[in-house]
Amino acid sequence: MKIPFIKQSTIDYWHEARKTGLGLFGFIHGYIYGRWPYRYIGLVHNKYPVWKYVAAPFVFLIDRHSPFRPGSDSQPGDPKQKRPSFADTYHGKPLPLEEAEKLVRLDVAVDTTMPEQVIPYTRARDIILEAGDKITVLDCPCRATAPDPCQPLDVCLIIGSPMADFILEHHPEHARRIDADEAVRILRQCNARGNVSHAFFKDVMLGRFYAICNCCSCCCGAMKAQRNGVEMLCSSGYLAEVDPDKCVGCGECARYCQFKAIGFRERKAFIREDRCLGCGVCTNKCSKTALTLREAPEKGTPLRIDKLREEAECN
């Protein structure tokens, strides 16, 4: 029976939350995040000063539950932590363009949990998608609330039920349903602009992958948090590598690097490995093919979509 005044996607989210063991506080947190994302994320940009005061008690509770600043008992990814850090509950993993395209084109059902070598956090590691699952594109909350936002705004891809339905039903003025082909076009256009694709996971989004964010360091709340010591982003598992024989020192790669990971020495590019997250944007900007991605086991393991697909077909 349909409950009056409550949208079907909210009911679906509640049922999924109960199945996954998400508590009432988690459900309320997730509802607020999905229902008012522009105010939730707008806190980073101080877009809504009044909302900052209204949300203060809720932010205080979140910080008590999962501290924004990691402490001795709340280090990100530490299995012995007494409390999860905020980054454990809400994090992104950069994806090279090719992997992002494969993720939105998945045509088999996937239900798996990523090991810590891939998603090095204690929470939110699941990838649960049905074959041909729904995709909703949303006006990016980070950009929409930035003082001077980059364009275009419609670059956030919400993937899978029930969140794709929830966002579409609650934000019809900012969201629309798209197919995989349009999602790929958005990914390629964002990559051409130098934007980074991140697969995002959040504990109150049922502990699973729910979105591909395509954003820039000037607008992205997660990148800003990363710069300020909140470790919300983990490495793709790759590092950029320079072939000095091909590099002509034009600087085009550095101009597009969102993580300031490329420097120059004697007119040759070099990679600051401590900053590089292996997104691959620079490799697509080098006209001399002097930049490539290499696997970097010390940084983690890539999220390989082909492997997920093979495992799903075997199961």
N, C-alpha and C positions, 0 to 999 in steps of 0.2 A: 504494500500500500504506500502511495506517495504521501510523504509528510508535508503538510502545507507550509509555504514560505521557506522551505529548505530545498536548494537545488539538488538535482540528482547526482551531480558530480561530488557534492559534499557528502552525500549518503554513501556513495561508492568509496570515497576516501576513508570514511569512518569504518566501513566494513573491512577494507584492506588494512587499516591501522590495527584493528582488533586481531586480524589473522596474523599479523607480524609481531604482535605483542607491544605495540606502541602505546604508552600510557596516556592518560587524559591530558596531562600537562604537555606531552609531546604532540598530541593531536591538536591542542589549542595553539601551540607554537607553530605547527605546520600550517594550520588554517590561517593564522595571522600572516605568515610569510607568503602564502599563496594568494590570499585575499587582498592584501595591501602591500604588494612588493615595492611599489614606488615610495611609500613612506618608510617601509622597513629598510630598504637599501639606501633611501635618500638620507638616512641618518649619517651616512659616511660623508655626504657632501653638504650637510647642514641645510638641506633644501627646505625643510619644514621646521623652523625653530620651535613652534608650539608643540608639534608632534614629539620633538626631542624630550620635552618635559612630561608629556603624557606617557611616553614609552619608557621613561626612566626606571620605574619599578620593575617592568618586565625585563629590561636590559640588565638590571641588577640581579634578578633571579637567574638569567642565563649565565651571567658571569660567575655566580656562585656555583652553578651546576657544571659549567664548562668554561674555565677561565680564558679570557681573551689573551692574556699574557701568560705564557707557559711558566709554571713554577717547578719546584723540585719534585712535587708529587703529581704533576700534570704535564709531562713532556709529551709532545705529539708522537704517537706511534709506540710509546713505551707500554709493553704488556703488563708491567707492574704498577702502572699509574693508579693513584687512588681516585682521581677524577679525570675524565677525558678533557683535553684542551679543546678550545673552540674549533681549532683546525681539525681535530679528530671527527667532529660532528658535521663539518661543512667544508668541503675541499674540492679542488679541481686538479685534473691531470691534463697537461697539454697534449694535443694530438697532432702529429703531422697531417697535412691535408689529405693524403691518401687514406689514412686510417679513419679520419672523420667521415669521409665519403662512404667508406665501407659500413660504418656504424649506422648511418641513416638509411642504407640500402639493405640492411639485414632482412633476409626473406625466410628465416627459420626461427622458431621459438628458442629463446635462450633463457636459462634460469641457473645462474651460477654465482659463486662468491669469489672475488678476486683475492689471491694470496697477498701477503704483506709486501712481497717483492714488487708487486704491481701497484697496489694502493697501500702505501706504508702508514696506515692509520688504524686505530683500534675499532672504528665504527664506519658504517656506510660504505660497503664494498660490493654490494649486490648489483648484478646486471640481470634484470628480469624484463624481457620483451617478448611479445607475441610476434609471429610472422606477419609482416606488413602492418606493424603497429602504427598508431596515429602519431602525426607530427603537427604541432602548432607553432607558428612563429609569433613571437611576442616582441613588442617594442621594448628594447633593452632598458631595464630599470636604472642601471648605472648611467647610461647615456641620458636618459630622459630627465634625470635629476641633477646632472652635472651643470655647472654654471654656463659653460659654453660647449655644448655637446657636439661630438663628432657625428657625422651623418653617414649613412641613413640610420634610423632608429631600429627598424625591424630586422634584427640580426640574432635574437635569442631563439634557439630551437628547443622546444619542450617536447620530449619524446616518451611515448608510452602511456598506457592507462594506469591509474586514473588521472594523473597530473595534466596530461595534454587536454583532457576534457575539462578539468577544473579551471585551468587558466582560460580556455576559450569561453566557457560559460560565464565566468565572473568578470572577464575583461574583453567583451566583444568589440569595444571601441579601440583596443590596442592589440588585438590578436586575430589571427585567422588560421584556418586549417590549410595545410599545404601537403603536397605529395613529395615523395623522395626526390624526384627530379628537380623540383624547385628548391628543396633543401640543399641539394648539391650545388645548384647555381648560387645560392646565398653563401655557402662555404667558399666557393671559388672566388666570388666577388670580394668577400671579406679578406681572403688570403692575398688577393691582388692589392688590396689597400694596406696590407701589412698587419692585419689583425690576427690575433692568436686564437685558435680554437681550443677550448678546454672542455673535457668531459667532466660535468659536475655531479657530485654526490652529496647528499644531506641526510642526516639521521631521521629527521622528522618528515622527510619526503620518502618515508617507508624504508629508510636505510639503503637506498639504491641510487643508481644512475638515473637521472631524470632530465638532463638538459645538456646541450652543447652551447656554451657561451662563446661568442665571437667578438672580442673587444680589444681595446687599446689601453695602454698604460695611463693615458691622461684621463680616462673615464672609469675604468674598471675598478670596482670596489675591492675585489680580491687581490689585484696587483698592488693597489695602494696599501692594503693590509699587509701583504708580503713585504713591502718595503719598510713597513713600520714594525716588523718583528712578529706578526701573526702568520705562522707558516701554513697558509691555506693552499698553496700550490706545491705539488711534488713534480719531480722531473718526469719527462716523457720516457726516460730510459735511454735516450740518445744524447749525444753531444755534437755540436757543429764542429767541423774540422776544415782547416784551410790548406789548400795545395799552394804553397808559396810560388811554385813555378808558373801557375796560371794567374795568380792574383796580380792585378795592376794598380791596386790601391785607390780605386775610384771612390770608395766610401759609401756606395749605394747600399750595401748590406747593413752597415752601421746605422744608416738613416732610418731603416725600417725595424731594427732590433728593439723590441719592446722592453727588454731586460738590461739594456746597456752592457751587453756581454761581449761586444766586439771593439777592440782597440787597434791601433796601428803603430807599427815600429818599422822604421826605415821603408816607409811606403808599402808595407805589406800588412795585411790584416792578421790579427791573432785573436784567439778566443779566451775570454776570462771564464774558465771552467766553473768557478764557484758561482757565477751568475747565470750561466747558460742553462735553460730548462729544456732544450732540445725540441723546440716547437717547429723548426724547419722553415720558418718564414724567410730567413736570410738566404737559404739555398735556392729559393724560387726567385730571388731578386738579383742573383749574380749572373750577368750575361756571359761571363767567362767560365762558368761551371767550376769555379775555384772552391766553392763551398759544398760540402756534403754532410750528411748525418752518419755517424757511426754509433754502433751500440756501445753503451757505457755501463757495464755491470755494476760499477761502483756507485752509479746514480740510481739504479733500480732496473726493473724489467719493463719493456714496452707493453702497452695494451694492444695485443695483436687480435684484430677482429677475425681474421681468417681462422685462427686457432679456436676462437669461440665458436665459430660456425661449424668447424669440423667436429668439435666435441658435442655440439648440439645434435648434429646429424648422427653421430655414433650412439647417442643416448636415445 
